[in-house]
Amino acid sequence: MSAETYRDAWGIPHLRADTPHELARAQGRVTARDRAWQLEVERHRAQGTSASFLGPEALSWDRLARRARLADTARRCFTALEQKDPETAAWVRAYADGVNEGLTETTHATSTHPAPEFARTGLTPGHWDPWTPLGVWLATHILFAGFPAKLWREHIAAHLGPEAVALFAADGPGTAGSNGWLVSGERTTTGHALIAGDPHRFIEDPGVYQQIHLSCPEFDVVGLAVPGVPGVAHFGHTGTVAWAITNAMADYQDLYRERLRRTGAGVEALGPDGTWHRAARHTETIHVAGEDTVEVEIIETDRGPVIAGGPEGLDDGTPAALSLRYPPRVTADLGFGALLPLLRARRVADVDRALDAWAEPVNVVQAADTEGGLLHRVAGRVPVRPAANGLRPVPAWEPGHEWAGWHTPPRAGLTEGVAVMANQRGPSTPLGVEFAAPHRADRITALLAGRERWSASDMPTIHTDTHLASATPLLHHLATLTTETTGTTATSPTTATSATSPTTASTATSATSPTTATPLTPKAAALRDRLLAWDRRMDADSADAAAYAAVRSAVVRRLAAHPALAPAAVAPAYPEVLQPWLALVPRVAYALEHLLRADDLYGIDRAATVRAALEEIAGRPPAGPWGDTHRLAPWRALPDADPAAGDEPGLSGDHDCVLCTSAVPGLTDRAARGPAARYVWDLADRENSRWVVPHGASGVPGSPHHRDQQPLWLDGELAPVVTDFDRLTKESDD
């Protein structure tokens, strides 16, 4: 046997081979068959060549990819991997060879590739180099640590004062997160641990995770792979040990303000020693479909590649140049040395040792094995440097901002038999600056505490919970408004008891007293009373959830439009790809709790703002339930390539729900982010594990497995994990 491919009822590939290298080759080959268009898009993104077929909308990303030296860094990392870990390098090479074989076989068999996107763009699948999987990994995660948030902090502090930084702190737009929970055997029905959760990512079609089963004499693993990358990195179950991750929200990338000057020989940068140093410089050409080519100047200083601005400043003439320092560029190591040891892991100790080689992204990992071993730790590389580096861009020409080694990744334990991570402050607190609000973590913890013993089949009740604790401050404001007939304020039992501590309630009330007792109209008073009696569940069929979301959006828009915040409304002229972190309306939306609870908000009459928003929505209420406007909005490289792409379903959940389906209040109710997969790993019996992805196993529109998991995903159900090859269907080699 060289390699065999099997499929289950959901079209998920199950691969069996004699060696890990043959298995990697088979994984690359089957991924090319199932996800050829996705692989083509990811290869171009890693190279900074996606505008050549996607047009000018992709140009900003291509500029960043080129200027940040993503492809060059991937090449360096692969070269270093060959020298340090030749076995893993050969394994990665085998995967890339398999991708090339799969692309060639499929195209040759049909003369044109069956994925319709190739015909629409006139492309033929391109060649994968051995370093391409590393480039895909790097391009996928370069924005995970949210370094553009440093530009926002600098921007908001400059226009509203340094106190605004904490006021607007939030899990900002573009930041990827996850829910994850580990339940020890003492809290399960089987006596063995359970691991469950869901990674929150931008929802793409095809999906960003690939369900797969990899089997050879050395290991047998099921898990969620990243298409384009061999093995199972983030979520896996070997039969005797399982692991899963959440984003640690660590800060491990720095921005430096550079002083650059042109000389006859090129470009120089002023260093912290007070002298000018030669910077590496060259130019590259980006081809743009339907437009002229664009020339990009690539500059790299001793700190790192310049990603914005240059010797002449930004595009608007503002004198600025920013370099990015990120660990793989410094160390030539992406952590791929952890991938094979993870597949070979038999116990928690094996996972722990493998993760010592992990680099990027920085994750919180939870693991358990069949012998009762448990693991809760941070994995990844975070530089030791001054605290100022984590807050905003720092001057490259001043001493004191250098990196000085690496943090030791923190570890944590369990509390009452469980460990919960949802991007809140936890074991990674010393390594980060901003974290997600604690609502998701608190809610999961409360739900787990509500039952003495848990089974794998119970976990979807947590996955799909829609309680919105972050509604508290706005509801408190509504409760202070006066009615037209009585002139008294309203009270609501839910306001005082629903996931709100006495301290929080007191703080919110003290900060929300209206300056005037303007009475509400009858329609507004009725809407206010409805919302105060609402159960705070963001269910797709809930009209009250739709009304709350509409009022919230109106408040966000009114706050963002207020003259007191106007100075922050105009973002600096940084590249377009960084602008989501600098837009005022999303920042107000995600920081709304802070803004409504603050003792003072730059003199803004928040009671009047909430009253006006309530009156606005009372006069023009939503026509239907939350799911009518809160609809899935997945990213597709070519939206019109799939005839069924426009009919997207309505969703339950919201940004701070456990069922985290993120819209941008004030801009849109459509959800671009959400659970990119759901999983339950059962350590008592791997065959009792479950999983699901938003669409299906196939990336080819029209395939029976392109969207067959969508109904499960929408209903909060999970597909069974099958590992017995006798229960699978062998795929023909044709």
matplotlib code that plots the C-alpha trace (Angstrom):
import matplotlib.pyplot as plt

x = [0.0, 1.3, -1.6, -5.4, -8.2, -11.5, -14.6, -17.3, -20.9, -20.0, -17.2, -14.5, -11.2, -9.7, -6.1, -4.0, -0.4, 2.7, 4.9, 4.3, 5.9, 3.5, 0.7, 1.7, 1.8, -1.7, -2.9, -1.6, -3.1, -6.6, -6.6, -5.8, -8.7, -11.1, -9.9, -7.9, -9.3, -8.8, -5.2, -4.6, -6.0, -3.9, -0.7, -1.2, -1.9, 1.3, 3.2, 1.4, 0.1, -3.6, -4.4, -3.3, -6.6, -8.8, -8.2, -7.5, -9.5, -6.7, -3.9, -3.7, -3.1, -0.5, 1.4, 1.4, 2.5, 5.3, 6.5, 6.3, 8.4, 6.0, 7.2, 10.9, 10.3, 8.7, 11.7, 14.1, 12.1, 12.0, 15.8, 16.4, 14.0, 16.0, 19.1, 17.7, 15.0, 15.4, 12.8, 10.1, 11.4, 11.1, 7.6, 6.5, 8.1, 6.1, 2.9, 3.8, 4.6, 1.2, -0.6, 1.2, 0.2, -3.4, -3.7, -2.1, -4.2, -7.5, -6.7, -5.3, -8.3, -10.8, -8.7, -9.9, -10.2, -13.7, -13.6, -15.5, -13.4, -10.5, -12.6, -13.9, -10.5, -8.6, -6.2, -4.6, -3.4, 0.1, 3.1, 3.7, 7.3, 8.4, 8.2, 4.6, 2.9, 4.9, 3.9, 0.3, 0.6, 2.4, -0.1, -3.0, -1.7, 0.3, -2.7, -3.7, -1.8, -3.5, -0.5, -2.7, -4.3, -1.2, -2.0, -5.5, -4.2, -1.8, -4.6, -7.2, -4.7, -3.5, -7.1, -9.0, -6.2, -4.3, -7.3, -9.2, -6.9, -8.5, -11.9, -11.9, -10.1, -12.0, -11.6, -11.3, -12.3, -10.3, -9.1, -9.5, -10.8, -12.2, -14.1, -12.5, -13.3, -11.7, -13.8, -11.8, -13.0, -14.4, -17.0, -18.0, -20.4, -17.6, -14.8, -12.7, -12.0, -13.9, -12.5, -14.9, -15.1, -15.2, -12.6, -14.0, -12.6, -13.8, -16.1, -14.8, -16.2, -14.5, -14.0, -10.7, -10.6, -10.5, -11.8, -9.3, -8.2, -4.5, -3.4, -0.1, 1.8, 3.3, 0.0, -3.7, -5.1, -8.4, -8.5, -9.0, -6.3, -5.5, -5.8, -2.4, -0.5, 0.4, -0.7, -3.2, -1.9, -4.7, -7.3, -6.6, -7.3, -4.8, -7.0, -5.1, -4.6, -6.5, -5.7, -7.3, -6.4, -7.8, -6.1, -4.0, -4.4, -0.6, 1.3, 4.4, 4.7, 6.2, 5.8, 8.7, 8.6, 11.5, 13.5, 14.6, 16.6, 17.6, 21.3, 23.1, 23.5, 19.9, 18.1, 19.4, 17.6, 18.5, 19.3, 19.2, 22.9, 22.3, 23.9, 22.5, 22.5, 22.1, 18.6, 18.0, 16.0, 14.6, 11.5, 8.9, 6.1, 2.5, 0.3, -3.3, -6.1, -7.7, -5.3, -1.7, 1.1, 2.1, 5.7, 6.3, 9.4, 10.6, 12.7, 14.0, 15.8, 17.5, 14.2, 12.3, 10.5, 8.8, 5.1, 3.8, 5.2, 8.8, 11.4, 8.7, 6.1, 2.6, 0.5, -1.0, 2.4, 2.4, 6.0, 5.9, 7.4, 6.6, 8.6, 7.2, 9.2, 7.7, 9.3, 9.6, 11.4, 13.8, 14.3, 13.6, 11.4, 7.6, 7.3, 6.7, 9.0, 6.0, 3.7, 5.1, 5.5, 1.9, 0.8, 2.9, 1.7, 0.4, 0.1, -0.3, 3.5, 4.1, 1.8, 3.6, 7.0, 5.9, 4.5, 7.8, 8.7, 5.6, 6.1, 3.2, 0.4, 0.6, -2.2, -3.7, -3.7, -5.9, -5.1, -6.1, -5.2, -6.8, -4.7, -6.1, -3.4, -4.4, -2.7, -3.5, -0.7, 0.3, 2.4, 4.3, 7.1, 6.7, 9.6, 10.8, 10.9, 9.7, 6.0, 5.8, 6.4, 3.1, 1.1, 1.9, 4.6, 7.9, 10.8, 13.4, 16.1, 15.7, 17.4, 15.4, 13.0, 15.1, 14.1, 15.9, 15.0, 11.7, 9.1, 8.6, 5.1, 2.8, 0.8, -2.4, -4.6, -8.2, -10.9, -13.5, -12.6, -12.8, -10.7, -12.4, -10.7, -12.5, -9.8, -10.3, -7.6, -6.1, -2.7, -1.6, -2.3, 1.4, 1.9, -0.9, -2.4, -6.1, -8.2, -11.8, -14.5, -15.1, -18.7, -18.2, -15.8, -18.1, -21.1, -19.4, -18.1, -21.7, -23.2, -20.6, -21.3, -25.0, -24.6, -22.6, -21.7, -21.3, -21.3, -20.1, -23.7, -24.4, -21.8, -23.9, -26.0, -22.9, -21.8, -25.2, -25.9, -27.1, -27.3, -25.9, -24.5, -23.0, -26.5, -26.5, -25.2, -27.5, -30.5, -29.6, -29.6, -33.1, -34.3, -33.5, -35.6, -38.9, -42.3, -44.7, -47.6, -46.0, -42.6, -41.0, -38.1, -38.7, -37.2, -36.7, -36.0, -33.8, -31.7, -30.6, -30.3, -29.3, -25.5, -24.8, -22.9, -24.1, -20.9, -21.4, -25.0, -24.2, -21.4, -23.6, -26.5, -24.3, -22.9, -26.2, -28.4, -30.2, -29.5, -33.1, -36.3, -37.6, -40.5, -40.7, -43.4, -45.8, -44.2, -40.7, -42.0, -43.5, -40.3, -38.3, -40.5, -40.2, -36.5, -36.3, -38.4, -36.4, -34.6, -31.3, -31.1, -30.0, -32.0, -32.6, -36.4, -36.5, -38.2, -36.9, -33.3, -33.8, -35.2, -32.3, -29.8, -31.5, -31.4, -27.8, -26.8, -28.6, -26.7, -23.4, -24.1, -25.1, -22.1, -19.7, -21.2, -21.0, -18.8, -16.8, -15.6, -15.3, -11.5, -11.0, -13.3, -10.7, -8.2, -4.6, -3.5, -2.2, -2.6, -6.2, -5.7, -5.0, -8.0, -10.5, -8.6, -8.8, -12.4, -14.4, -17.8, -16.5, -14.4, -17.4, -19.4, -17.0, -16.2, -19.9, -19.9, -17.0, -18.4, -21.8, -20.3, -17.6, -18.0, -17.9, -17.7, -16.2, -19.3, -21.7, -25.2, -25.5, -29.1, -30.1, -28.3, -30.0, -33.4, -33.0, -31.9, -34.9, -37.3, -35.7, -36.2, -39.7, -40.7, -39.2, -38.9, -37.4, -39.9, -38.9, -36.8, -33.0, -32.3, -33.8, -30.9, -28.3, -27.3, -24.1, -21.7, -18.9, -15.9, -15.4, -12.6, -15.1, -18.6, -20.4, -18.8, -21.3, -25.0, -26.2, -23.9, -26.4, -29.0, -27.3, -29.1, -30.1, -28.1, -28.6, -25.9, -23.9, -20.4, -20.4, -22.5, -20.9, -22.5, -20.2, -21.5, -20.0, -21.7, -20.5, -23.3, -23.8, -22.6, -24.3, -26.1, -24.5, -22.0, -18.6, -17.1, -18.3, -17.6, -15.3, -15.8, -17.2, -15.7, -16.0, -13.1, -14.1, -11.2, -13.4, -14.1, -12.8, -15.7, -18.0, -16.3, -18.1, -17.4, -18.9, -17.8, -19.9, -20.2, -18.8, -15.7, -15.6, -14.6, -16.1, -19.5, -22.1, -20.4, -22.8, -20.4, -20.0, -22.8, -24.1, -22.9, -24.5, -27.9, -26.0, -23.9, -26.9, -28.9, -26.0, -25.7, -22.5, -21.5, -20.0, -16.3, -15.6, -12.2, -13.0, -11.9, -14.3, -17.2, -15.8, -16.0, -12.7, -12.2, -11.0, -7.5, -9.0]
y = [0.0, 3.5, 5.6, 5.1, 7.6, 6.9, 9.1, 9.1, 10.1, 13.8, 13.5, 14.0, 12.5, 9.7, 8.9, 5.8, 5.3, 3.3, 6.3, 9.8, 11.2, 9.2, 10.3, 14.0, 13.5, 12.0, 14.9, 17.4, 15.5, 15.2, 18.8, 19.8, 17.7, 19.1, 22.7, 23.6, 27.1, 27.8, 26.6, 28.9, 31.9, 31.2, 30.7, 34.0, 35.7, 34.4, 35.7, 39.0, 38.3, 38.0, 41.3, 39.7, 37.9, 39.5, 43.0, 46.3, 45.3, 42.9, 45.4, 46.7, 43.1, 42.4, 45.6, 44.5, 40.9, 42.3, 45.0, 42.7, 40.1, 37.2, 35.0, 35.8, 35.0, 31.7, 30.8, 31.6, 29.6, 26.5, 26.8, 26.9, 24.0, 21.9, 22.5, 22.1, 19.5, 17.7, 15.1, 17.8, 19.7, 16.5, 15.9, 19.5, 19.0, 15.8, 17.7, 20.3, 17.6, 16.0, 19.3, 19.6, 16.0, 16.6, 19.8, 18.2, 15.0, 16.9, 19.4, 16.7, 14.4, 17.1, 19.4, 22.2, 22.2, 21.4, 24.3, 27.0, 29.8, 28.8, 29.2, 32.5, 34.0, 32.2, 30.8, 27.4, 26.0, 27.2, 25.4, 24.9, 25.2, 23.4, 26.7, 27.5, 25.8, 28.1, 31.1, 30.1, 29.7, 33.1, 35.0, 33.4, 34.6, 37.8, 39.9, 37.6, 39.6, 42.7, 45.0, 47.6, 48.2, 50.1, 52.6, 53.0, 53.6, 56.2, 57.8, 57.9, 59.2, 62.0, 63.2, 62.5, 62.2, 59.2, 58.2, 57.3, 54.3, 52.3, 53.7, 52.3, 49.0, 46.0, 42.9, 45.0, 44.3, 41.7, 40.0, 36.3, 34.5, 31.2, 29.5, 26.4, 24.4, 21.4, 19.2, 16.7, 13.2, 14.0, 16.2, 13.8, 10.9, 8.6, 9.5, 10.7, 14.2, 16.2, 19.1, 21.2, 24.6, 26.6, 28.8, 32.2, 33.4, 35.3, 32.8, 31.9, 29.7, 27.2, 27.1, 27.9, 24.5, 21.1, 18.0, 15.2, 11.8, 10.8, 7.3, 5.4, 2.9, 5.8, 7.6, 7.9, 11.4, 13.1, 16.9, 20.2, 21.1, 24.4, 23.9, 24.3, 23.2, 19.5, 17.8, 18.9, 21.9, 23.5, 20.8, 17.1, 13.7, 10.8, 8.3, 8.6, 12.4, 15.4, 19.1, 22.4, 26.1, 29.5, 32.8, 33.9, 37.6, 38.0, 40.9, 39.7, 42.1, 45.6, 48.7, 51.1, 54.7, 55.0, 58.1, 57.3, 59.3, 58.7, 58.7, 58.2, 54.5, 53.9, 54.4, 54.8, 54.5, 56.3, 53.8, 53.9, 54.6, 58.0, 57.0, 56.2, 52.6, 51.3, 49.8, 46.9, 48.2, 47.0, 47.4, 44.8, 44.9, 43.9, 43.0, 44.1, 42.6, 45.2, 48.0, 49.0, 47.3, 48.9, 49.3, 48.8, 49.9, 47.3, 48.7, 46.8, 48.4, 46.7, 46.5, 44.9, 45.5, 48.9, 48.2, 51.8, 55.1, 55.6, 58.4, 60.6, 59.7, 58.3, 58.7, 61.9, 63.4, 62.9, 62.3, 58.7, 55.3, 52.2, 49.0, 45.7, 43.4, 39.9, 36.7, 34.5, 37.3, 37.6, 33.8, 32.2, 29.8, 29.4, 26.5, 23.8, 21.6, 21.0, 19.5, 16.0, 15.5, 16.6, 13.8, 11.3, 12.3, 9.6, 11.5, 15.1, 15.2, 14.6, 17.4, 19.6, 18.9, 19.4, 22.8, 24.0, 24.3, 26.3, 29.8, 31.6, 32.4, 32.4, 30.2, 29.0, 25.2, 22.7, 19.0, 15.8, 12.1, 8.7, 8.3, 11.4, 13.8, 17.4, 20.4, 24.2, 26.4, 29.1, 28.1, 30.5, 33.0, 36.4, 38.8, 40.4, 44.2, 47.4, 47.8, 50.8, 48.6, 46.8, 50.0, 52.0, 52.5, 53.4, 55.5, 53.4, 56.1, 56.0, 53.4, 51.2, 49.5, 46.5, 42.8, 41.0, 37.3, 35.4, 35.0, 31.6, 30.6, 30.6, 27.6, 27.3, 24.7, 23.8, 25.2, 22.8, 20.3, 22.7, 25.2, 27.8, 30.1, 32.6, 35.2, 36.8, 37.6, 34.3, 32.6, 34.8, 38.1, 39.0, 38.6, 40.8, 44.3, 44.0, 41.0, 40.0, 41.0, 38.2, 37.6, 34.5, 32.9, 33.8, 32.4, 29.1, 28.7, 29.3, 26.8, 24.2, 24.8, 24.2, 20.4, 18.0, 15.6, 16.3, 14.1, 14.7, 14.9, 17.7, 20.1, 21.7, 23.4, 25.4, 26.0, 27.5, 29.7, 33.1, 35.0, 38.6, 39.8, 42.9, 44.3, 45.4, 49.0, 50.0, 48.4, 50.3, 53.5, 52.6, 52.0, 55.5, 57.1, 58.7, 57.9, 60.4, 59.7, 59.2, 61.0, 58.2, 55.9, 52.3, 49.4, 45.8, 42.7, 41.4, 44.5, 43.7, 40.0, 38.9, 38.2, 41.5, 41.9, 44.6, 46.5, 46.6, 47.6, 50.4, 51.7, 51.7, 53.5, 56.2, 57.0, 57.2, 59.6, 61.8, 65.5, 66.3, 64.3, 64.5, 62.1, 59.3, 59.1, 56.2, 54.1, 54.6, 53.8, 50.6, 49.6, 50.5, 48.2, 45.4, 45.5, 45.7, 42.5, 40.8, 37.6, 38.9, 36.0, 36.9, 34.2, 34.4, 34.2, 36.9, 40.2, 41.6, 40.8, 42.6, 45.6, 45.7, 45.4, 48.3, 50.5, 49.6, 50.4, 53.8, 54.6, 53.6, 55.8, 58.8, 58.5, 58.2, 61.2, 63.4, 66.4, 65.4, 62.3, 63.9, 64.5, 60.7, 60.1, 60.8, 58.0, 58.6, 57.6, 54.2, 51.3, 50.3, 46.8, 48.4, 50.7, 48.3, 48.9, 52.7, 53.2, 55.0, 53.4, 49.8, 51.0, 52.7, 49.5, 47.1, 49.5, 50.5, 49.0, 51.1, 54.2, 53.9, 53.1, 55.8, 58.5, 61.0, 60.7, 64.0, 65.8, 63.8, 63.5, 59.7, 59.7, 62.1, 59.9, 56.7, 58.5, 59.7, 56.3, 54.7, 57.2, 56.6, 52.9, 53.2, 55.2, 52.8, 49.4, 46.3, 44.5, 41.1, 39.0, 39.2, 36.6, 38.7, 41.1, 39.1, 36.9, 35.1, 37.0, 34.7, 35.9, 34.5, 35.4, 35.4, 35.9, 35.4, 32.0, 30.1, 30.6, 29.6, 32.1, 34.9, 33.1, 33.2, 32.1, 34.1, 33.5, 33.4, 34.9, 38.1, 39.3, 38.7, 35.5, 32.1, 31.6, 34.4, 35.6, 39.0, 41.9, 45.5, 47.5, 50.9, 49.6, 46.2, 43.3, 40.9, 38.5, 38.1, 36.3, 33.3, 29.7, 28.4, 24.9, 23.2, 20.2, 17.9, 15.6, 12.6, 10.9, 8.0, 7.0, 8.9, 7.5, 9.5, 12.7, 15.2, 18.1, 20.4, 23.2, 26.0, 24.7, 21.3, 19.2, 20.2, 23.6, 22.9, 24.6, 22.0, 19.2, 17.2, 18.0, 21.7, 22.7, 19.5, 20.4, 23.9, 22.7, 21.0, 24.1, 26.4, 24.2, 23.7, 20.0, 18.0, 15.3, 12.1, 11.5, 8.2, 6.5, 2.9, 2.4, -0.6, 2.0, 4.2, 4.1, 3.7, 6.2, 5.1, 6.1, 7.4]
z = [0.0, -0.9, 0.1, 0.1, 0.3, 1.9, 2.4, 5.0, 4.5, 4.6, 2.0, 4.6, 3.5, 5.5, 4.4, 5.0, 4.0, 5.0, 6.1, 7.3, 4.1, 1.9, 4.1, 3.7, 0.0, 0.1, 2.2, -0.3, -3.2, -1.6, -0.6, -4.2, -5.4, -2.8, -2.4, -5.6, -5.9, -2.2, -2.5, -5.6, -3.7, -0.6, -2.7, -4.4, -1.1, 0.4, -2.7, -2.9, -6.4, -5.8, -7.6, -10.8, -11.0, -8.3, -9.4, -7.6, -4.5, -3.6, -4.3, -0.7, 0.6, -2.0, -1.1, 2.6, 1.7, -0.4, 1.9, 5.0, 3.1, 3.7, 0.8, 1.6, 5.3, 4.4, 2.1, 4.9, 7.4, 5.1, 4.5, 8.2, 8.7, 6.2, 8.2, 11.7, 11.1, 7.8, 8.5, 8.9, 5.9, 3.8, 5.1, 4.2, 0.7, 0.3, 1.0, -1.6, -4.1, -3.4, -4.0, -7.4, -8.2, -7.3, -9.3, -12.3, -12.1, -11.8, -14.6, -16.9, -16.4, -17.4, -19.6, -17.4, -13.6, -12.3, -9.9, -11.9, -10.6, -12.8, -15.9, -14.8, -14.2, -17.0, -14.5, -14.4, -11.0, -10.2, -8.9, -5.2, -3.9, -0.7, 1.2, 0.0, 3.0, 5.3, 3.3, 3.6, 7.3, 7.7, 5.5, 7.4, 10.7, 10.1, 11.4, 14.2, 16.9, 15.8, 15.4, 13.7, 17.1, 18.0, 15.3, 16.7, 20.2, 18.9, 16.8, 19.5, 22.2, 19.8, 19.2, 22.5, 25.0, 26.6, 28.7, 25.6, 25.0, 27.9, 27.2, 23.6, 24.6, 23.2, 21.2, 18.0, 14.4, 12.6, 15.8, 15.6, 18.7, 19.9, 22.7, 24.3, 27.4, 29.0, 31.3, 33.4, 34.0, 37.4, 35.7, 32.8, 32.6, 31.4, 33.8, 30.9, 29.8, 27.1, 25.1, 23.1, 21.5, 18.3, 16.6, 15.6, 12.3, 9.2, 7.6, 4.2, 1.4, 1.2, 4.9, 6.7, 8.3, 6.7, 8.5, 7.9, 9.1, 8.8, 9.5, 9.2, 11.4, 13.4, 14.2, 13.6, 14.0, 13.2, 13.3, 11.6, 9.2, 7.6, 3.8, 2.3, 5.5, 6.3, 9.4, 12.1, 14.0, 16.0, 16.8, 16.9, 18.5, 18.2, 20.0, 23.3, 23.5, 22.2, 22.0, 21.0, 21.0, 21.4, 20.5, 23.5, 22.5, 23.1, 21.7, 19.8, 16.9, 17.1, 15.0, 14.8, 13.6, 11.2, 10.1, 6.5, 4.0, 0.5, -0.5, -3.7, -2.8, -1.7, 1.6, 5.2, 8.5, 11.7, 14.4, 18.2, 18.3, 16.7, 13.4, 9.9, 8.7, 5.2, 4.7, 2.2, -0.7, -4.0, -6.1, -7.1, -9.7, -8.9, -11.8, -11.4, -13.4, -15.7, -14.7, -15.1, -13.1, -9.8, -8.7, -4.9, -3.1, -0.6, 2.3, 5.3, 8.3, 11.2, 12.9, 10.1, 6.8, 6.2, 5.8, 5.5, 4.3, 3.4, 3.0, 1.5, 4.1, 3.6, 0.5, 1.8, 2.4, 6.1, 7.2, 8.5, 7.9, 9.9, 10.1, 11.4, 13.6, 13.9, 15.3, 12.2, 10.4, 13.3, 14.0, 10.6, 12.5, 12.0, 14.5, 11.9, 14.0, 16.3, 13.6, 13.3, 17.1, 17.6, 15.2, 17.1, 20.5, 22.8, 26.1, 27.3, 28.0, 24.3, 23.3, 25.9, 24.5, 20.9, 21.8, 23.1, 19.4, 18.6, 17.3, 15.7, 16.3, 20.1, 21.5, 24.7, 24.4, 26.3, 26.1, 27.8, 27.5, 28.3, 31.4, 33.1, 32.0, 31.6, 30.1, 30.0, 28.8, 26.4, 23.4, 21.1, 21.0, 22.6, 22.8, 26.0, 25.5, 27.1, 27.8, 25.5, 22.5, 23.2, 23.3, 20.1, 17.5, 19.1, 17.7, 16.1, 16.6, 20.4, 22.5, 24.9, 22.4, 21.5, 21.9, 24.7, 24.5, 24.8, 27.5, 29.1, 28.1, 31.2, 32.4, 34.3, 36.0, 36.2, 38.6, 39.9, 37.2, 34.2, 32.3, 30.1, 27.6, 25.4, 24.7, 28.1, 30.6, 31.7, 31.6, 28.8, 30.6, 31.1, 27.4, 26.0, 26.1, 25.1, 25.6, 24.9, 27.3, 29.9, 28.9, 26.8, 29.3, 32.2, 30.5, 29.6, 33.1, 34.5, 32.1, 33.0, 36.7, 36.1, 35.5, 37.7, 34.8, 31.1, 28.0, 24.5, 23.3, 25.8, 24.4, 21.6, 24.4, 25.2, 21.6, 20.7, 23.8, 22.8, 26.1, 25.6, 28.9, 27.2, 26.8, 30.5, 30.2, 27.4, 29.2, 32.3, 30.3, 29.0, 32.5, 33.5, 30.8, 31.9, 30.5, 29.0, 31.3, 34.7, 34.5, 36.5, 35.6, 34.7, 36.5, 35.3, 37.3, 34.5, 34.7, 38.2, 38.0, 34.5, 34.5, 36.2, 39.5, 42.0, 41.5, 37.7, 38.0, 40.5, 38.3, 35.2, 36.9, 38.4, 35.0, 33.2, 35.1, 32.6, 32.8, 31.8, 32.4, 28.8, 28.6, 26.1, 23.5, 23.9, 21.2, 22.6, 26.1, 24.9, 23.1, 26.2, 28.3, 25.8, 25.9, 29.7, 29.8, 27.1, 28.0, 26.4, 24.0, 20.5, 18.8, 15.0, 15.5, 18.2, 17.4, 20.7, 19.8, 16.5, 18.3, 20.8, 18.0, 16.1, 19.2, 19.8, 16.2, 16.5, 19.7, 18.1, 15.0, 17.2, 19.4, 16.5, 14.8, 18.0, 17.6, 20.7, 18.9, 15.5, 15.7, 15.7, 12.8, 10.1, 10.1, 9.1, 5.6, 6.4, 3.8, 3.1, 4.6, 8.0, 7.9, 9.7, 12.9, 12.5, 11.6, 14.4, 14.1, 14.6, 17.5, 19.1, 18.5, 20.2, 23.1, 23.7, 27.2, 28.2, 26.6, 28.3, 31.7, 31.9, 34.5, 31.7, 28.0, 26.8, 27.9, 25.7, 27.1, 26.8, 28.2, 25.5, 22.9, 24.1, 24.2, 20.6, 19.4, 21.1, 19.6, 16.2, 16.3, 17.9, 14.9, 12.4, 14.1, 12.5, 10.3, 11.4, 13.8, 14.3, 11.7, 9.0, 9.0, 11.0, 8.1, 7.2, 5.0, 4.1, 2.1, -1.3, -3.7, -6.5, -5.1, -8.4, -9.2, -7.1, -8.2, -4.7, -2.9, -2.6, -0.5, 2.9, 6.1, 9.1, 12.2, 16.0, 18.3, 18.5, 19.1, 22.9, 22.9, 23.2, 19.8, 18.5, 15.2, 14.8, 13.0, 13.3, 15.1, 13.5, 10.1, 9.4, 11.0, 8.6, 10.2, 8.5, 11.5, 13.5, 14.4, 11.6, 13.0, 16.1, 17.8, 20.8, 21.5, 23.7, 25.5, 26.5, 23.0, 19.9, 17.9, 20.2, 19.2, 16.9, 14.6, 12.0, 9.6, 8.2, 4.6, 3.8, 3.0, -0.7, -2.0, -5.4, -6.0, -7.0, -5.2, -3.0, -0.1, -0.8, 1.6, 3.1, 6.7, 6.6, 8.1, 10.9, 11.5, 11.5, 13.9, 16.3, 15.5, 15.0, 12.6, 14.0, 13.8, 12.1, 12.4, 11.5, 7.9, 7.6, 7.9, 5.1, 1.4, -0.5, -3.2, -6.7, -7.8, -11.1]

ax = plt.figure().add_subplot(projection="3d")
ax.plot(x, y, z, "-o")
ax.set_aspect("equal")
plt.show()
